[in-house]
Amino acid sequence: MLLSSAARSATIAPGLGRRAASAIALKYSRAVYGAALAKSPQVLTTVHAELSKISSTIKQNADINSFIHNPTLPAKDRTAGLSILFSQLEAAGAKKEPVSEITKNLLAVLSENGRLGETQGVIEGFNELVAEYRGELTVLVTSAAPLPKDILTRLETALKQSQTGQQAKVLKVVNKVDVDLK
């Protein structure tokens, strides 16, 4: 397969440029969000679904993950890799619909600018913008052990009574477990 044969290892010092990467990812997130919303709310929903599929594909497929995070690939290999990714996404869908031009353009621009490694950050930023557009508020609660359902329910009830919680159309409480907090 092209993705695995084209993969070369690259090491990057952890934490280097993290702020710059986040700022760059946010710029792309805003651009794709604006382009999708300018077309229509339905296009925004379509792009959101496609980017979610891309995100899960990157997480689940080691070859695609290596491809996305390999800054040493030549342009023709990146273009070929994107074609494979789009083909997989189109084949995986129940309706076999082609990937939207907005999503294709986003990944093409990231590829051309050597920023494919920013894809997950771009998708996360895009998801935050979509959630804000929809009036969703997600509260992340980090704990050393999973919180019992009754505590999460009480927390959600208390948050709904807050000024910010009342402004949200949807409030989600997500419990992230970090065993290192002990």
N, CA and C of each residue as an Amber inpcrd file, in Angstrom:
protein
   546
   0.8500000  -1.1920000   0.0000000   0.0000000   0.0000000   0.0000000
   0.8850000   1.2410000   0.0000000   0.4670000   2.2520000  -0.7050000
   1.2550000   3.4690000  -0.8460000   1.5180000   4.1460000   0.4810000
   0.5040000   4.1760000   1.3420000   0.6650000   4.8900000   2.6060000
   1.7730000   4.2850000   3.4480000   1.8040000   2.9600000   3.5300000
   2.8280000   2.3510000   4.3740000   4.1900000   2.3710000   3.6990000
   4.2330000   2.2510000   2.3760000   5.5280000   2.2670000   1.7010000
   6.1160000   3.6720000   1.6610000   5.2720000   4.6770000   1.6770000
   5.7670000   6.0500000   1.6180000   6.1170000   6.5990000   2.9930000
   5.7320000   5.8670000   4.0260000   5.9590000   6.3680000   5.3820000
   7.4420000   6.3200000   5.7330000   7.9300000   7.3950000   6.2350000
   9.2870000   7.4770000   6.7650000   9.1530000   8.0260000   8.1650000
  10.0240000   7.6100000   9.0330000   9.8930000   8.0810000  10.4090000
  10.4630000   9.4790000  10.5550000   9.8330000  10.2310000  11.3840000
  10.3040000  11.5770000  11.6990000  10.0970000  11.7930000  13.1820000
  11.1030000  12.3310000  13.8350000  10.9550000  12.5910000  15.2620000
  10.8810000  14.0810000  15.4980000   9.9830000  14.4430000  16.3800000
   9.7920000  15.8390000  16.7370000   9.8600000  15.9220000  18.2470000
  10.5830000  16.9040000  18.7400000  10.6850000  17.0590000  20.1910000
   9.3090000  17.3390000  20.7680000   8.8830000  16.5960000  21.8160000
   7.5580000  16.8000000  22.3850000   7.4010000  18.2120000  22.9460000
   6.2280000  18.7930000  22.6600000   5.9250000  20.1090000  23.2100000
   6.4910000  21.2620000  22.4030000   7.3590000  20.9850000  21.4350000
   7.9500000  22.0570000  20.6470000   6.9000000  22.6730000  19.7430000
   6.7410000  23.9590000  19.7970000   5.8200000  24.6510000  18.9110000
   4.3580000  24.3610000  19.1660000   4.0280000  23.8480000  20.3310000
   2.6400000  23.4820000  20.6270000   1.7050000  24.6900000  20.5030000
   2.1060000  25.8400000  21.0330000   1.2520000  27.0390000  20.9370000
   1.1000000  27.4830000  19.4900000   2.2060000  27.5040000  18.7600000
   2.1540000  27.9170000  17.3620000   1.2700000  26.9570000  16.5660000
   1.4040000  25.6630000  16.8430000   0.5880000  24.6750000  16.1450000
  -0.8860000  24.9040000  16.4310000  -1.2280000  25.1930000  17.6710000
  -2.6200000  25.4310000  18.0250000  -3.1610000  26.6690000  17.3200000
  -2.3580000  27.7080000  17.2470000  -2.7810000  28.9330000  16.5660000
  -2.9690000  28.6820000  15.0740000  -2.0770000  27.9040000  14.5000000
  -2.1830000  27.5760000  13.0790000  -3.4340000  26.7280000  12.8390000
  -3.6290000  25.7340000  13.6690000  -4.7950000  24.8650000  13.5220000
  -6.0800000  25.6740000  13.6360000  -6.1200000  26.6190000  14.5530000
  -7.3140000  27.4370000  14.7350000  -7.6140000  28.2830000  13.4970000
  -6.5780000  28.7810000  12.8360000  -6.7940000  29.5550000  11.6070000
  -7.4540000  28.7000000  10.5300000  -6.9570000  27.4790000  10.3650000
  -7.5650000  26.5720000   9.3900000  -8.9920000  26.2050000   9.8140000
  -9.1960000  25.9880000  11.1170000 -10.5270000  25.6480000  11.6300000
 -11.5270000  26.7390000  11.2910000 -11.1330000  27.9580000  11.5410000
 -12.0300000  29.0930000  11.2650000 -12.3140000  29.2140000   9.7670000
 -11.2950000  28.9820000   8.9610000 -11.4750000  29.1020000   7.5110000
 -12.4590000  28.0560000   6.9870000 -12.2890000  26.8000000   7.3910000
 -13.1830000  25.7490000   6.8980000 -14.5890000  25.9200000   7.4760000
 -14.6800000  26.3660000   8.7200000 -15.9880000  26.6320000   9.3260000
 -16.7070000  27.7340000   8.5450000 -16.0010000  28.8190000   8.2760000
 -16.5960000  29.9320000   7.5310000 -17.0160000  29.5230000   6.1270000
 -16.1980000  28.7410000   5.4550000 -16.5160000  28.2960000   4.0970000
 -17.7500000  27.3890000   4.0960000 -17.8250000  26.4840000   5.0520000
 -18.9630000  25.5600000   5.1100000 -20.2520000  26.2950000   5.4670000
 -20.1880000  27.1730000   6.4560000 -21.3810000  27.8930000   6.8840000
 -21.8560000  28.8720000   5.8170000 -20.9110000  29.4410000   5.0560000
 -21.2700000  30.3650000   3.9780000 -22.1130000  29.6520000   2.9160000
 -21.8600000  28.3730000   2.7190000 -22.6550000  27.6020000   1.7480000
 -24.0550000  27.3470000   2.2960000 -24.1300000  26.7380000   3.4990000
 -25.4260000  26.4910000   4.1470000 -25.2060000  25.7170000   5.4470000
 -26.1840000  25.7600000   6.3470000 -26.0840000  24.9410000   7.5670000
 -25.9910000  23.4420000   7.2490000 -26.6130000  22.9970000   6.1480000
 -26.5370000  21.5890000   5.7610000 -25.1170000  21.2140000   5.3550000
 -24.4400000  22.1070000   4.6390000 -23.0500000  21.8530000   4.2460000
 -22.1750000  21.8030000   5.4960000 -22.4450000  22.6770000   6.4510000
 -21.7150000  22.6650000   7.7150000 -21.8650000  21.2980000   8.3960000
 -23.0720000  20.7750000   8.4170000 -23.3320000  19.4680000   9.0200000
 -22.5960000  18.3640000   8.2580000 -22.5850000  18.4420000   6.9420000
 -21.8970000  17.4510000   6.1140000 -20.3990000  17.4690000   6.3870000
 -19.8040000  18.6570000   6.3930000 -18.3690000  18.7880000   6.6330000
 -18.0390000  18.3070000   8.0430000 -18.8890000  18.6240000   8.9960000
 -18.6880000  18.1750000  10.3810000 -18.6370000  16.6490000  10.4450000
 -19.5720000  15.9960000   9.7690000 -19.6070000  14.5310000   9.7510000
 -18.3680000  13.9650000   9.0590000 -17.9640000  14.5680000   7.9590000
 -16.7800000  14.0960000   7.2320000 -15.5140000  14.2420000   8.0650000
 -15.3710000  15.3750000   8.7260000 -14.1780000  15.5810000   9.5470000
 -14.1630000  14.6410000  10.7470000 -15.3340000  14.3040000  11.2610000
 -15.3950000  13.3200000  12.3510000 -14.9290000  11.9530000  11.8580000
 -15.3470000  11.5740000  10.6430000 -14.8970000  10.3070000  10.0520000
 -13.3850000  10.3200000   9.8450000 -12.8700000  11.4310000   9.3690000
 -11.4230000  11.5510000   9.1390000 -10.6800000  11.4150000  10.4570000
 -11.1680000  12.0860000  11.4790000 -10.5250000  12.0240000  12.7850000
 -10.4790000  10.5930000  13.3150000 -11.6050000   9.8880000  13.2360000
 -11.6210000   8.5110000  13.7390000 -10.7700000   7.5950000  12.8640000
 -10.7310000   7.8440000  11.5630000  -9.8930000   7.0520000  10.6680000
  -8.4230000   7.2330000  11.0120000  -8.0180000   8.4630000  11.2780000
  -6.6250000   8.7290000  11.6530000  -6.2730000   7.9930000  12.9390000
  -7.1940000   8.0010000  13.8970000  -6.9420000   7.3390000  15.1820000
  -6.9070000   5.8180000  15.0570000  -7.7140000   5.2600000  14.1540000
  -7.8580000   3.8100000  14.0710000  -6.9350000   3.1490000  13.0530000
  -6.4620000   3.8680000  12.0590000  -5.6640000   3.2890000  10.9840000
  -4.2150000   3.7570000  11.1150000  -3.3360000   2.8430000  11.4690000
  -1.9260000   3.1920000  11.6970000  -1.2530000   3.7530000  10.4480000
  -1.5820000   3.2000000   9.2630000  -0.9780000   3.6980000   8.0190000
  -1.3710000   5.1440000   7.7580000  -2.6450000   5.4420000   7.9350000
  -3.1090000   6.8170000   7.6940000  -2.5520000   7.7530000   8.7480000
  -2.4810000   7.3010000   9.9790000  -1.8990000   8.1150000  11.0490000
  -0.4430000   8.4460000  10.7150000   0.3160000   7.4530000  10.2710000
   1.7200000   7.6890000   9.8900000   1.8040000   8.6610000   8.7170000
   0.9250000   8.4680000   7.7450000   0.8990000   9.3470000   6.5760000
   0.6270000  10.7950000   6.9810000  -0.3880000  11.0010000   7.7970000
  -0.7840000  12.3490000   8.2190000   0.3270000  13.0310000   9.0050000
   1.0340000  12.2840000   9.8230000   2.0410000  12.8730000  10.7030000
   3.4640000  12.8030000  10.1550000   3.6150000  12.5110000   8.8720000
   4.9420000  12.4120000   8.2710000   5.2340000  13.6570000   7.4340000
   5.9970000  14.6050000   7.9750000   6.2760000  15.8450000   7.2420000
   7.3210000  15.6780000   6.1410000   7.9300000  14.5030000   6.0130000
   8.9990000  14.3230000   5.0360000   8.5240000  13.8060000   3.6910000
   7.2360000  13.5090000   3.5540000   6.7340000  12.9810000   2.2860000
   6.7790000  14.0410000   1.1890000   7.1790000  13.6470000  -0.0230000
   7.1270000  14.5910000  -1.1450000   5.6720000  14.8920000  -1.5240000
   5.4740000  15.9870000  -2.2230000   4.1290000  16.4520000  -2.5720000
   3.3260000  15.4000000  -3.3200000   3.9350000  14.6870000  -4.2570000
   3.1720000  13.7010000  -5.0390000   2.6950000  12.5490000  -4.1570000
   3.4860000  12.1600000  -3.1460000   3.0630000  11.1070000  -2.2170000
   1.9330000  11.5910000  -1.3210000   1.9800000  12.8670000  -0.9120000
   0.8980000  13.4140000  -0.0960000  -0.4020000  13.4490000  -0.8980000
  -0.3130000  13.8460000  -2.1750000  -1.4970000  13.9010000  -3.0350000
  -2.0780000  12.5050000  -3.2290000  -1.2110000  11.5320000  -3.4820000
  -1.6720000  10.1500000  -3.6590000  -2.2840000   9.6230000  -2.3640000
  -1.6750000   9.9390000  -1.2390000  -2.1890000   9.5000000   0.0570000
  -3.5620000  10.0860000   0.3520000  -3.7500000  11.3570000  -0.0080000
  -5.0640000  11.9790000   0.2020000  -6.1200000  11.3100000  -0.6730000
  -5.7510000  10.9570000  -1.8970000  -6.6960000  10.2640000  -2.7810000
  -7.1270000   8.9340000  -2.1690000  -6.1770000   8.2130000  -1.5810000
  -6.4950000   6.9440000  -0.9180000  -7.4090000   7.1860000   0.2740000
  -7.0990000   8.2100000   1.0670000  -7.9310000   8.5390000   2.2270000
  -9.3540000   8.8620000   1.7840000  -9.5110000   9.6860000   0.7540000
 -10.8440000  10.0510000   0.2730000 -11.5850000   8.8220000  -0.2560000
 -10.8850000   7.9460000  -0.9520000 -11.5150000   6.7220000  -1.4660000
 -12.0130000   5.8560000  -0.3190000 -11.2140000   5.7240000   0.7270000
 -11.6260000   4.9310000   1.8850000 -12.8430000   5.5450000   2.5610000
 -12.8580000   6.8650000   2.6930000 -13.9980000   7.5340000   3.3310000
 -15.2700000   7.3530000   2.5090000 -15.1280000   7.4770000   1.1790000
 -16.2970000   7.3370000   0.3110000 -16.8160000   5.9030000   0.3220000
 -15.9270000   4.9290000   0.3780000 -16.3320000   3.5230000   0.3990000
 -16.9460000   3.1330000   1.7400000 -16.5210000   3.8000000   2.8170000
 -16.9960000   3.4530000   4.1610000 -18.4120000   3.9480000   4.4290000
 -18.8400000   4.9800000   3.7460000 -20.1650000   5.5410000   3.9890000
 -21.2740000   4.6300000   3.4960000 -22.4030000   4.6400000   4.1800000
 -23.5400000   3.8010000   3.8100000 -24.1150000   4.2170000   2.4510000
 -24.0700000   5.5190000   2.1630000 -24.6550000   6.0320000   0.9170000
 -23.6210000   6.1520000  -0.2010000 -22.3600000   5.8830000   0.0930000
 -21.2660000   5.9690000  -0.8890000 -21.2080000   7.3550000  -1.5440000
 -21.4000000   8.3860000  -0.7310000 -21.3570000   9.7570000  -1.2310000
 -19.9220000  10.2330000  -1.3250000 -19.6260000  11.0600000  -2.3240000
 -18.2630000  11.5980000  -2.4340000 -17.9940000  12.6030000  -1.3080000
 -16.7280000  12.7190000  -0.9520000 -16.3210000  13.6880000   0.0670000
 -16.5310000  15.0840000  -0.5110000 -17.0470000  15.9990000   0.3010000
 -17.3480000  17.3520000  -0.1680000 -16.0840000  18.0900000  -0.5980000
 -16.2660000  19.0400000  -1.4800000 -15.1420000  19.8450000  -1.9680000
 -14.4980000  20.6480000  -0.8340000 -15.2880000  21.0850000   0.1200000
 -14.7350000  21.8680000   1.2320000 -13.7650000  21.0150000   2.0390000
 -14.1530000  19.7790000   2.3320000 -13.2730000  18.8810000   3.0850000
 -12.0370000  18.5380000   2.2670000 -12.2200000  18.2420000   0.9890000
 -11.0730000  17.9340000   0.1160000 -10.1270000  19.1270000   0.0450000
 -10.6890000  20.3080000  -0.1130000  -9.8560000  21.5160000  -0.2050000
  -9.0810000  21.7610000   1.0830000  -9.7190000  21.5410000   2.2240000
  -9.0340000  21.7190000   3.5000000  -7.8010000  20.8280000   3.5640000
  -7.9820000  19.5480000   3.3030000  -6.8540000  18.6230000   3.3950000
  -5.8120000  18.8930000   2.3130000  -6.2500000  19.3360000   1.1350000
  -5.2950000  19.6790000   0.0800000  -4.4390000  20.8760000   0.4940000
  -5.0640000  21.8780000   1.0920000  -4.3150000  23.0600000   1.5470000
  -3.3740000  22.6880000   2.6930000  -3.8510000  21.8800000   3.6240000
  -2.9710000  21.4290000   4.7060000  -1.7760000  20.6800000   4.1200000
  -2.0260000  19.8450000   3.1270000  -0.9570000  19.0810000   2.4880000
   0.0290000  20.0080000   1.7690000  -0.4970000  20.9180000   0.9700000
   0.3590000  21.8490000   0.2090000   1.2370000  22.6890000   1.1320000
   0.7100000  23.0380000   2.2770000   1.4480000  23.8810000   3.2210000
   2.2760000  23.0680000   4.2240000   2.3320000  21.7570000   4.0310000
   3.0980000  20.9070000   4.9260000   2.5190000  20.8450000   6.3330000
   1.2040000  20.9560000   6.4370000   0.5350000  21.0130000   7.7350000
  -0.4320000  19.8620000   7.9830000  -0.2710000  18.7450000   7.2840000
  -1.1830000  17.6210000   7.5190000  -1.1420000  17.1570000   8.9720000
  -0.0130000  17.3230000   9.6180000   0.1110000  16.9490000  11.0260000
  -0.8080000  17.7510000  11.9370000  -1.3190000  18.8550000  11.4400000
  -2.2360000  19.7040000  12.2080000  -3.6970000  19.2660000  12.0650000
  -3.9450000  18.2230000  11.2900000  -5.3160000  17.8310000  10.9590000
  -6.1880000  17.6270000  12.1970000  -5.7140000  16.8760000  13.1860000
  -6.5290000  16.6330000  14.3850000  -6.8420000  17.9410000  15.1180000
  -5.8590000  18.8260000  15.2190000  -6.0910000  20.1220000  15.8700000
  -7.0940000  20.9700000  15.1080000  -7.0170000  20.9190000  13.7820000
  -7.9740000  21.6510000  12.9510000  -9.3810000  21.1040000  13.1790000
  -9.5050000  19.7900000  13.2200000 -10.8150000  19.1650000  13.4250000
 -11.3600000  19.5050000  14.8110000 -10.5050000  19.4750000  15.8220000
 -10.9530000  19.8350000  17.1780000 -11.4400000  21.2870000  17.2260000
 -10.6940000  22.1890000  16.6040000 -11.1060000  23.5910000  16.5640000
 -12.4150000  23.7690000  15.8030000 -12.5520000  23.0650000  14.6930000
 -13.7800000  23.1090000  13.9000000 -14.9610000  22.6110000  14.7360000
 -14.7570000  21.4920000  15.4510000 -15.8270000  20.9480000  16.2990000
 -16.2610000  21.9430000  17.3640000 -15.3060000  22.6680000  17.9350000
 -15.6430000  23.6870000  18.9370000 -16.4690000  24.8080000  18.3190000
 -16.1130000  25.2300000  17.1150000 -16.8700000  26.2880000  16.4390000
 -18.2860000  25.8170000  16.1070000 -18.4190000  24.5690000  15.6640000
 -19.7410000  24.0140000  15.3610000 -20.5780000  23.9120000  16.6370000
 -19.9560000  23.4600000  17.7210000 -20.6810000  23.3600000  18.9910000
 -21.1640000  24.7380000  19.4480000 -20.3110000  25.7350000  19.2940000
 -20.7020000  27.1020000  19.6620000 -21.8530000  27.5800000  18.7810000
 -21.7970000  27.3080000  17.4930000 -22.8490000  27.6790000  16.5520000
 -24.1820000  27.0390000  16.9470000 -24.1130000  25.8040000  17.4080000
 -25.3210000  25.0620000  17.7820000 -25.7770000  25.3520000  19.2080000
 -25.0070000  26.1440000  19.9330000 -25.3750000  26.4790000  21.2990000
 -25.0560000  25.3850000  22.2950000 -24.0820000  24.5450000  21.9570000
 -23.6960000  23.4460000  22.8410000 -22.5780000  23.8960000  23.7690000
 -22.6390000  23.4330000  24.9920000 -21.5900000  23.7100000  25.9730000
 -21.1290000  22.3700000  26.5310000 -19.8430000  22.0750000  26.3550000
 -19.2770000  20.8390000  26.8810000 -18.3640000  21.1960000  28.0400000
 -18.6230000  20.5620000  29.1740000 -17.8130000  20.7770000  30.3690000
 -17.0050000  19.5090000  30.5890000 -15.6890000  19.6510000  30.5920000
 -14.7930000  18.5240000  30.7980000 -14.3770000  18.4860000  32.2610000
 -14.7100000  17.3820000  32.9220000 -14.3670000  17.1920000  34.3280000
 -13.3050000  16.0970000  34.3790000 -12.1140000  16.4530000  34.8290000
 -11.0200000  15.4900000  34.9210000 -10.9150000  15.0100000  36.3560000
 -10.8860000  13.6820000  36.5070000 -10.8030000  13.0990000  37.8430000
  -9.8520000  11.9010000  37.8180000  -9.3970000  11.4970000  38.9980000
  -8.4660000  10.3720000  39.1080000  -9.1650000   9.0370000  38.8730000
 -10.4570000   8.9820000  39.1170000 -11.2560000   7.7720000  38.9150000
 -12.5820000   8.1900000  38.2850000 -13.2420000   7.2690000  37.6050000
 -14.5420000   7.6260000  37.0080000 -15.5240000   8.1020000  38.0770000
 -16.2030000   9.1820000  37.7740000 -17.1850000   9.7100000  38.7200000
 -18.4880000   8.9240000  38.6020000 -19.1420000   8.6710000  39.7350000
 -20.4320000   7.9680000  39.6920000 -21.4700000   8.8050000  38.9310000
 -22.4170000   8.1020000  38.3200000 -23.4440000   8.7490000  37.5080000
 -24.2380000   9.7880000  38.2950000 -24.5310000   9.5060000  39.5650000
 -25.3220000  10.4570000  40.3520000 -24.5570000  11.7620000  40.5850000
 -23.2610000  11.6790000  40.7470000 -22.4600000  12.8970000  40.9320000
 -22.4240000  13.6980000  39.6330000 -22.2540000  13.0030000  38.5000000
 -22.2670000  13.6920000  37.2110000 -23.6250000  14.3550000  36.9540000
 -24.6870000  13.6950000  37.3420000 -26.0270000  14.2560000  37.1700000
 -26.2090000  15.4990000  38.0350000 -25.7610000  15.4320000  39.2940000
 -25.8620000  16.6020000  40.1850000 -25.0140000  17.7530000  39.6550000
 -23.8450000  17.4420000  39.1530000 -22.9660000  18.4630000  38.5770000
 -23.6320000  19.1130000  37.3680000 -24.2220000  18.3020000  36.5130000
 -24.9030000  18.8290000  35.3310000 -26.0740000  19.7270000  35.7360000
 -26.8290000  19.3300000  36.7400000 -27.9540000  20.1270000  37.2320000
 -27.4660000  21.4720000  37.7610000 -26.3820000  21.4520000  38.5260000
 -25.8240000  22.6970000  39.0660000 -25.3120000  23.5980000  37.9450000
 -24.6700000  22.9890000  36.9540000 -24.1420000  23.7840000  35.8370000
 -25.2640000  24.3990000  35.0010000 -26.3740000  23.6870000  34.8590000
 -27.5070000  24.2110000  34.0940000 -28.0960000  25.4530000  34.7490000
 -27.9080000  25.5880000  36.0580000 -28.4330000  26.7440000  36.7790000
 -27.4970000  27.9440000  36.6920000 -26.2640000  27.7180000  36.2350000
 -25.3210000  28.8380000  36.1070000 -25.7280000  29.7200000  34.9290000
 -25.2150000  30.9250000  34.9080000 -25.5440000  31.8650000  33.8360000
 -25.1260000  31.3100000  32.4770000 -23.9400000  30.7540000  32.3800000
 -23.4610000  30.1900000  31.1290000 -24.2800000  28.9670000  30.7370000
 -24.6020000  28.1240000  31.7080000 -25.3890000  26.9310000  31.4470000
 -26.7870000  27.2500000  30.9380000 -27.3590000  28.3350000  31.4320000
 -28.6940000  28.7340000  30.9970000 -28.6930000  29.2460000  29.5640000
 -27.5680000  29.7990000  29.1240000 -27.4670000  30.3110000  27.7520000
 -27.2790000  29.1930000  26.7300000 -26.7890000  28.0460000  27.1660000
 -26.5290000  26.9220000  26.2660000 -27.8200000  26.1890000  25.9250000
 -27.9410000  25.7950000  24.6660000 -29.0880000  24.9880000  24.2590000
 -28.9040000  23.5440000  24.7240000 -27.6540000  23.0930000  24.6900000
 -27.3260000  21.7280000  25.0990000 -26.1200000  21.8010000  26.0260000
 -26.1820000  21.1040000  27.1400000 -25.0670000  21.0510000  28.0850000
 -24.6130000  19.6120000  28.2000000 -23.3330000  19.3720000  27.9490000
 -22.7680000  18.0280000  28.0550000 -21.6760000  18.0420000  29.1160000
 -21.7250000  17.0870000  30.0100000 -20.6780000  16.9270000  31.0160000
 -19.9130000  15.6600000  30.6450000 -18.6170000  15.8260000  30.4090000
 -17.7570000  14.7070000  30.0180000 -16.7490000  14.4670000  31.1200000
 -16.6670000  13.2230000  31.5770000 -15.7200000  12.8570000  32.6300000
 -14.4920000  12.2290000  31.9870000 -13.3520000  12.8950000  32.1320000
 -12.0710000  12.3710000  31.6330000 -11.3140000  11.8260000  32.8410000
 -10.8620000  10.5980000  32.7360000 -10.1360000   9.9730000  33.8410000
  -8.6380000  10.0840000  33.5840000  -7.9250000  10.6480000  34.5480000
  -6.4690000  10.7730000  34.4950000  -5.9110000  10.1630000  35.7730000
  -5.4550000   8.9140000  35.6770000  -4.9880000   8.1910000  36.8660000
  -3.7610000   8.8290000  37.4940000  -3.0850000   9.6970000  36.7760000
  -1.9050000  10.3780000  37.3140000  -2.2650000  11.4580000  38.3310000
  -3.5280000  11.7760000  38.4970000  -3.9530000  12.8090000  39.4370000
  -3.9240000  12.3460000  40.8870000  -3.7900000  11.0640000  41.1180000
  -3.8350000  10.5040000  42.4780000  -2.7390000  11.0330000  43.3410000
